[in-house]
Amino acid sequence: MQRLEFIVEGSKGDEYKILFEREGNNLDVFCTCAAGENGLYCKHRFALMDGDVGALLSENENDVAALKELMKGTDVESAYNDVMLLQAQYDELNARLKTAKKALAKAMYR
């Protein structure tokens, strides 16, 4: 079993432990924040998966880069890639919607 462990600081100053454990093609990711402990979306896990070390308290910044390698070929990598693709599509559609709304407002005010 491969594992990486991190300590991060939450938005209110609390410290949270994040654990990545890989066995075969399965990657389990745990966070001690309330959302993480309830199996919900946890910004701390996603930030590390995005390579964001801004909240990292533990002195293992190099392990954040190793995390991408740990994720390769896992169920989490597949689901993460789906989320990233959909987020990019959402952002593009949101920008197009904003432009369309401005065009509509301009068309209504001549």
MODA-V648045 format. One record per pair of residues at least 24 apart in sequence whose C-alpha atoms are under 10 Angstrom apart, sorted by sequence separation. I is the first residue (numbers start at 0). J is the second residue. If there is no record, write none. Layout:
BEGIN
I;J
I;J
END
This chain:
BEGIN
2;26
4;28
6;30
1;26
2;27
3;28
4;29
5;30
6;31
19;44
0;26
2;28
4;30
17;43
18;44
16;43
17;44
15;43
16;44
48;76
17;47
49;79
48;79
9;42
10;43
9;43
45;79
49;83
8;43
7;43
6;43
7;44
5;43
5;44
7;47
14;54
15;55
16;56
14;55
15;56
16;57
5;47
12;54
14;56
26;69
10;54
26;70
7;52
8;53
9;54
24;69
25;70
26;71
7;53
8;54
9;55
24;70
26;72
27;73
7;54
8;55
19;66
24;71
25;72
26;73
27;74
28;75
6;54
7;55
8;56
21;69
24;72
25;73
26;74
27;75
6;55
7;56
8;57
20;69
21;70
23;72
24;73
25;74
26;75
5;55
6;56
7;57
19;69
20;70
23;73
24;74
25;75
26;76
5;56
6;57
19;70
22;73
23;74
24;75
25;76
5;57
6;58
21;73
24;76
4;57
5;58
6;59
5;59
21;75
4;59
5;60
3;59
5;62
4;62
5;63
3;62
4;63
3;63
3;65
3;66
2;66
3;69
2;69
1;69
END
